[in-house]
């Protein structure tokens, strides 16, 4: 490959990585807000001080957002 071909490949790779990161962050935001709303509803329902951040549930958000993002990129119907 010549220099122009490598530069074009790197440019496309950067765009793909940037797109993946933006999609991942959007999915992370949605999963986090959904999770916090669920915990808030449980807190109101049970009348106990449940916390979303104190019991380690926040760690699940990163994995769920990654799965949703990968599904978005792998699924041919999107």
C-alpha positions as CSV (number, residue, x, y, z in Angstrom):
1,X,0.0,0.0,0.0
2,X,1.2,3.5,-0.7
3,X,1.1,6.4,1.7
4,X,-2.2,7.7,0.5
5,X,-3.9,4.3,0.9
6,X,-2.6,4.1,4.5
7,X,-3.8,7.6,5.3
8,X,-7.2,6.9,3.9
9,X,-7.5,3.7,5.8
10,X,-6.5,5.5,9.1
11,X,-9.0,8.2,8.4
12,X,-11.8,5.7,7.9
13,X,-10.7,3.8,11.0
14,X,-10.8,7.0,13.1
15,X,-14.3,7.8,11.8
16,X,-15.4,4.3,12.7
17,X,-13.9,4.4,16.2
18,X,-15.4,7.9,16.8
19,X,-18.8,6.7,15.7
20,X,-18.5,3.6,17.9
21,X,-17.6,5.7,20.9
22,X,-20.4,8.2,20.3
23,X,-22.9,5.3,20.0
24,X,-21.5,3.6,23.2
25,X,-21.8,6.8,25.2
26,X,-25.3,7.3,24.1
27,X,-26.2,3.8,25.0
28,X,-24.5,4.2,28.4
29,X,-26.5,7.4,29.1
30,X,-29.8,5.6,28.2
31,X,-29.0,2.5,30.3
32,X,-27.8,4.7,33.3
33,X,-30.9,6.8,33.2
34,X,-33.2,3.8,32.9
35,X,-31.4,2.1,35.7
36,X,-31.6,5.1,38.0
37,X,-35.3,5.5,37.3
38,X,-35.9,1.8,38.1
39,X,-34.0,2.2,41.4
40,X,-35.9,5.4,42.2
41,X,-39.2,3.6,41.7
42,X,-38.0,0.7,43.9
43,X,-37.0,3.2,46.6
44,X,-40.5,4.8,46.5
45,X,-42.2,1.4,46.5
46,X,-40.2,-0.2,49.3
47,X,-39.7,3.0,51.4
48,X,-36.1,2.0,52.0
49,X,-32.9,3.9,51.2
50,X,-31.8,1.8,48.2
51,X,-28.9,3.3,46.2
52,X,-27.9,2.7,42.6
53,X,-24.3,3.7,43.1
54,X,-23.7,2.2,46.5
55,X,-24.3,-1.5,45.7
56,X,-22.2,-1.8,42.6
57,X,-25.1,-1.9,40.1
58,X,-23.5,0.9,38.2
59,X,-20.8,-1.4,36.9
60,X,-23.5,-3.4,34.9
61,X,-24.2,-0.3,32.9
62,X,-20.9,-0.4,31.1
63,X,-21.4,-4.0,30.0
64,X,-25.0,-3.5,29.0
65,X,-24.1,-0.5,26.9
66,X,-21.3,-2.4,25.2
67,X,-23.7,-5.2,24.3
68,X,-26.3,-2.8,23.0
69,X,-23.7,-1.0,20.9
70,X,-22.2,-4.1,19.5
71,X,-25.7,-5.4,18.6
72,X,-26.4,-2.1,16.9
73,X,-23.2,-2.5,14.8
74,X,-23.6,-6.2,14.1
75,X,-27.4,-6.3,13.4
76,X,-27.9,-5.8,9.6
77,X,-31.4,-4.4,10.0
78,X,-30.3,-1.1,11.7
